[in-house]
Amino acid sequence: MEWLVNDLSLDGQFAHPAAVRTALEPLLKLRMRDNYLLNNLYTSRRLIDRQATATANLREAVKAIKTTNLQEAVKVDKNFIKQVLSWLANSHFFWETNSQPDDYDHFEFEGEEVTEQGLGEAARRLLAGRETRSFSFQDIQKFEKTPLSVQHGFSDDPPDQIIIDNDWRIDQLESVLQGVRKIESWPDVQVEIRRRFAEIMFPETVMEKMTPVPFSKALKERIYVLLGVLNRLVQETGPDGKLTPGGMEIWLNRSTGARAWFTDESETNKINFKTELTFVDPANAGKAIFCPWHGKINEGPTRIHFEWPRPPGQRQIKVVYIGPKITKK
């Protein structure tokens, strides 16, 4: 699970720097005591320059925050300011450092473009199959609700609606954190992909070859990204089993060119590894299907084999193997 701070929820609504502190302090404390949130809460580089009060942006408002200890003379609270600015100015927690690419990169919320804001990045990550929520600051009514609906596409096209679960209170964040499933092994991943990618059909043995492979968070995330594309292709498939124009665009962008994510095996490999590339059909244990098409992951290297093209009229995609590269020589 990842959280993207919603830039639009900071729009000059606070009356003074003390109100900014009231909004930031509980989030900062939770972030510091919960290591999971610490590593999964992201802001944009531009957030610090958003208007926080009528006369000050967030950076200026934070620098004006005073102490709250009544036993001290009222003065600028240097420790709190340092903590906040260390978070908001730290590139490790900017989503731009590892932004999720999208083939049709335009997102709007209620008519306002958010492509380069937290909501846009949250939408991109959701489209890629990454579990993502938004966090909004309070006191703007339209963001004190969940979910938020972000449009994907341009006004002259029929836009998709990307639904983003939104938290705006600390108790909500704490509740979600308690329920976050820690994915720490390949069996955990196998359970998670079934839950997350409901449009894909997996056999029970889909990840059995990953058992001896050391668990890697980076490899796990890359598996999610590639499965997210396949899941999206199913969503972009009509009742007749054919890709929509949007689905065809996604497929062509990801299956052609020198850096394609998905490719077919060479004719030589199809001959030499025909047995190894033939799998049990997850829909019919008595049937075998030949699946040379695969998603490519450099780490390992690892491959995701799936049935392609699909039989006429079939919407689901069958992913039959996730594991080390089969066609090693």
VEXSEZA-606734 format. One record per residue (C-alpha): chain; y, x negated, z; residue number from 1. Coordinates in steps of 0.1 Angstrom, whole numbers. Example, Ala and Ser with C-alpha at 12.3 -4.5 7.8 and 13.67 -1.06 7.14 Angstrom:
BEGIN
{site A {-45 -123 78} 1}
{site A {-11 -137 71} 2}
END
This chain:
BEGIN
{site A {0 0 0} 1}
{site A {35 -12 -9} 2}
{site A {69 2 0} 3}
{site A {100 -1 -23} 4}
{site A {134 5 -6} 5}
{site A {152 33 -25} 6}
{site A {186 18 -35} 7}
{site A {202 52 -41} 8}
{site A {196 61 -4} 9}
{site A {223 37 5} 10}
{site A {255 53 -8} 11}
{site A {283 48 17} 12}
{site A {270 76 40} 13}
{site A {275 56 72} 14}
{site A {307 61 92} 15}
{site A {309 26 106} 16}
{site A {289 -6 110} 17}
{site A {273 7 142} 18}
{site A {258 35 123} 19}
{site A {244 9 98} 20}
{site A {228 -9 127} 21}
{site A {213 24 140} 22}
{site A {197 29 105} 23}
{site A {185 -7 101} 24}
{site A {173 -18 136} 25}
{site A {142 4 140} 26}
{site A {130 -6 105} 27}
{site A {136 -43 112} 28}
{site A {118 -40 146} 29}
{site A {88 -23 130} 30}
{site A {87 -48 102} 31}
{site A {87 -77 126} 32}
{site A {59 -64 148} 33}
{site A {37 -51 120} 34}
{site A {25 -79 97} 35}
{site A {12 -55 71} 36}
{site A {46 -39 66} 37}
{site A {63 -74 68} 38}
{site A {43 -84 37} 39}
{site A {45 -51 18} 40}
{site A {81 -39 21} 41}
{site A {103 -49 -8} 42}
{site A {140 -45 -17} 43}
{site A {159 -52 -48} 44}
{site A {183 -81 -50} 45}
{site A {211 -56 -55} 46}
{site A {205 -37 -23} 47}
{site A {227 -59 -2} 48}
{site A {257 -51 -25} 49}
{site A {252 -13 -23} 50}
{site A {280 7 -5} 51}
{site A {270 12 32} 52}
{site A {303 27 45} 53}
{site A {334 40 28} 54}
{site A {350 6 29} 55}
{site A {321 -20 30} 56}
{site A {290 -28 12} 57}
{site A {258 -35 31} 58}
{site A {265 -73 34} 59}
{site A {300 -67 47} 60}
{site A {289 -39 71} 61}
{site A {261 -60 86} 62}
{site A {284 -90 92} 63}
{site A {307 -66 111} 64}
{site A {280 -54 135} 65}
{site A {288 -59 172} 66}
{site A {266 -64 202} 67}
{site A {251 -34 219} 68}
{site A {246 -51 253} 69}
{site A {271 -36 277} 70}
{site A {269 -66 300} 71}
{site A {284 -88 273} 72}
{site A {319 -88 259} 73}
{site A {319 -69 226} 74}
{site A {315 -95 199} 75}
{site A {298 -100 165} 76}
{site A {261 -99 171} 77}
{site A {251 -131 153} 78}
{site A {214 -129 161} 79}
{site A {210 -94 146} 80}
{site A {231 -103 116} 81}
{site A {210 -134 110} 82}
{site A {178 -113 111} 83}
{site A {190 -87 87} 84}
{site A {205 -111 62} 85}
{site A {174 -133 64} 86}
{site A {154 -103 52} 87}
{site A {178 -90 26} 88}
{site A {185 -124 11} 89}
{site A {149 -137 11} 90}
{site A {135 -138 -25} 91}
{site A {100 -135 -11} 92}
{site A {107 -99 -4} 93}
{site A {125 -90 -37} 94}
{site A {103 -69 -60} 95}
{site A {120 -86 -90} 96}
{site A {101 -118 -81} 97}
{site A {69 -101 -92} 98}
{site A {80 -70 -111} 99}
{site A {54 -48 -127} 100}
{site A {57 -47 -165} 101}
{site A {59 -14 -184} 102}
{site A {57 -7 -221} 103}
{site A {82 22 -220} 104}
{site A {106 9 -194} 105}
{site A {131 36 -186} 106}
{site A {132 56 -154} 107}
{site A {156 83 -141} 108}
{site A {160 102 -109} 109}
{site A {179 135 -112} 110}
{site A {197 122 -143} 111}
{site A {206 87 -128} 112}
{site A {189 57 -142} 113}
{site A {168 38 -117} 114}
{site A {149 14 -140} 115}
{site A {163 -16 -122} 116}
{site A {162 -1 -87} 117}
{site A {135 5 -61} 118}
{site A {125 39 -74} 119}
{site A {120 25 -109} 120}
{site A {98 -3 -97} 121}
{site A {78 21 -75} 122}
{site A {72 43 -106} 123}
{site A {61 12 -126} 124}
{site A {36 2 -99} 125}
{site A {22 37 -96} 126}
{site A {17 38 -134} 127}
{site A {-2 5 -131} 128}
{site A {-25 19 -104} 129}
{site A {-9 2 -74} 130}
{site A {-5 23 -43} 131}
{site A {32 25 -37} 132}
{site A {56 46 -17} 133}
{site A {94 45 -14} 134}
{site A {115 42 18} 135}
{site A {148 59 19} 136}
{site A {176 56 45} 137}
{site A {186 88 62} 138}
{site A {217 110 59} 139}
{site A {214 117 22} 140}
{site A {198 151 21} 141}
{site A {181 148 -13} 142}
{site A {162 117 0} 143}
{site A {150 133 32} 144}
{site A {120 149 15} 145}
{site A {87 139 -1} 146}
{site A {76 134 -28} 147}
{site A {104 123 -51} 148}
{site A {100 129 -88} 149}
{site A {111 101 -112} 150}
{site A {112 107 -150} 151}
{site A {96 81 -172} 152}
{site A {110 81 -207} 153}
{site A {142 90 -225} 154}
{site A {160 123 -226} 155}
{site A {150 130 -263} 156}
{site A {113 126 -255} 157}
{site A {92 148 -233} 158}
{site A {94 126 -201} 159}
{site A {65 121 -177} 160}
{site A {71 129 -141} 161}
{site A {61 101 -117} 162}
{site A {55 115 -82} 163}
{site A {64 90 -54} 164}
{site A {56 96 -18} 165}
{site A {87 89 2} 166}
{site A {93 80 39} 167}
{site A {127 82 56} 168}
{site A {118 82 93} 169}
{site A {102 53 112} 170}
{site A {76 76 128} 171}
{site A {65 85 92} 172}
{site A {61 48 84} 173}
{site A {41 42 115} 174}
{site A {18 71 107} 175}
{site A {12 58 72} 176}
{site A {6 23 85} 177}
{site A {-20 35 109} 178}
{site A {-39 51 81} 179}
{site A {-36 22 56} 180}
{site A {-70 10 48} 181}
{site A {-72 -28 50} 182}
{site A {-90 -40 19} 183}
{site A {-107 -72 29} 184}
{site A {-139 -74 9} 185}
{site A {-154 -65 -25} 186}
{site A {-173 -36 -10} 187}
{site A {-140 -23 2} 188}
{site A {-126 -27 -33} 189}
{site A {-155 -8 -48} 190}
{site A {-148 22 -25} 191}
{site A {-111 20 -31} 192}
{site A {-113 20 -70} 193}
{site A {-133 52 -69} 194}
{site A {-106 68 -48} 195}
{site A {-77 54 -66} 196}
{site A {-88 57 -103} 197}
{site A {-102 92 -104} 198}
{site A {-101 94 -142} 199}
{site A {-126 65 -146} 200}
{site A {-164 68 -142} 201}
{site A {-181 39 -123} 202}
{site A {-218 33 -117} 203}
{site A {-229 24 -82} 204}
{site A {-236 -11 -93} 205}
{site A {-202 -18 -109} 206}
{site A {-192 -46 -86} 207}
{site A {-226 -60 -75} 208}
{site A {-220 -93 -93} 209}
{site A {-189 -99 -72} 210}
{site A {-209 -103 -40} 211}
{site A {-210 -141 -41} 212}
{site A {-174 -144 -53} 213}
{site A {-150 -153 -25} 214}
{site A {-126 -124 -18} 215}
{site A {-92 -129 -33} 216}
{site A {-62 -106 -28} 217}
{site A {-47 -118 -61} 218}
{site A {-79 -110 -80} 219}
{site A {-81 -76 -63} 220}
{site A {-46 -67 -74} 221}
{site A {-53 -78 -110} 222}
{site A {-84 -57 -111} 223}
{site A {-62 -27 -99} 224}
{site A {-37 -34 -126} 225}
{site A {-62 -34 -155} 226}
{site A {-80 -4 -141} 227}
{site A {-46 13 -138} 228}
{site A {-41 9 -176} 229}
{site A {-75 24 -183} 230}
{site A {-69 53 -159} 231}
{site A {-35 58 -177} 232}
{site A {-53 60 -211} 233}
{site A {-75 88 -198} 234}
{site A {-44 106 -186} 235}
{site A {-29 101 -221} 236}
{site A {-60 116 -238} 237}
{site A {-59 151 -252} 238}
{site A {-86 178 -249} 239}
{site A {-100 166 -282} 240}
{site A {-107 131 -268} 241}
{site A {-80 114 -288} 242}
{site A {-51 94 -274} 243}
{site A {-16 109 -274} 244}
{site A {11 89 -292} 245}
{site A {21 75 -258} 246}
{site A {-15 65 -251} 247}
{site A {-19 49 -285} 248}
{site A {12 28 -278} 249}
{site A {-2 16 -245} 250}
{site A {-35 7 -260} 251}
{site A {-20 -12 -289} 252}
{site A {4 -31 -266} 253}
{site A {-25 -41 -244} 254}
{site A {-53 -47 -269} 255}
{site A {-35 -67 -297} 256}
{site A {-19 -101 -299} 257}
{site A {-27 -135 -285} 258}
{site A {-22 -124 -249} 259}
{site A {-40 -91 -251} 260}
{site A {-53 -78 -218} 261}
{site A {-83 -60 -234} 262}
{site A {-104 -74 -263} 263}
{site A {-137 -70 -280} 264}
{site A {-163 -97 -278} 265}
{site A {-168 -119 -309} 266}
{site A {-195 -110 -333} 267}
{site A {-214 -141 -322} 268}
{site A {-213 -131 -286} 269}
{site A {-224 -96 -295} 270}
{site A {-255 -110 -310} 271}
{site A {-262 -138 -284} 272}
{site A {-254 -117 -254} 273}
{site A {-266 -83 -266} 274}
{site A {-289 -77 -236} 275}
{site A {-263 -89 -210} 276}
{site A {-236 -66 -226} 277}
{site A {-259 -36 -224} 278}
{site A {-255 -15 -192} 279}
{site A {-269 16 -176} 280}
{site A {-248 47 -185} 281}
{site A {-231 59 -153} 282}
{site A {-234 95 -166} 283}
{site A {-271 92 -174} 284}
{site A {-294 66 -157} 285}
{site A {-320 70 -185} 286}
{site A {-295 58 -211} 287}
{site A {-282 24 -220} 288}
{site A {-247 17 -235} 289}
{site A {-235 -14 -253} 290}
{site A {-200 -24 -239} 291}
{site A {-186 -55 -254} 292}
{site A {-150 -44 -248} 293}
{site A {-135 -59 -217} 294}
{site A {-104 -65 -196} 295}
{site A {-97 -102 -191} 296}
{site A {-87 -119 -158} 297}
{site A {-82 -156 -158} 298}
{site A {-92 -161 -121} 299}
{site A {-129 -167 -120} 300}
{site A {-128 -160 -149} 301}
{site A {-135 -123 -143} 302}
{site A {-142 -95 -168} 303}
{site A {-141 -56 -167} 304}
{site A {-165 -42 -193} 305}
{site A {-160 -6 -204} 306}
{site A {-172 18 -231} 307}
{site A {-149 17 -261} 308}
{site A {-143 35 -283} 309}
{site A {-154 66 -264} 310}
{site A {-178 90 -280} 311}
{site A {-161 119 -298} 312}
{site A {-146 145 -274} 313}
{site A {-151 123 -243} 314}
{site A {-120 119 -221} 315}
{site A {-133 98 -192} 316}
{site A {-136 60 -196} 317}
{site A {-168 45 -183} 318}
{site A {-163 11 -166} 319}
{site A {-197 -4 -163} 320}
{site A {-191 -39 -150} 321}
{site A {-166 -58 -129} 322}
{site A {-176 -94 -122} 323}
{site A {-177 -130 -134} 324}
{site A {-175 -136 -172} 325}
{site A {-208 -128 -188} 326}
{site A {-205 -147 -220} 327}
{site A {-202 -182 -205} 328}
{site A {-219 -209 -226} 329}
END
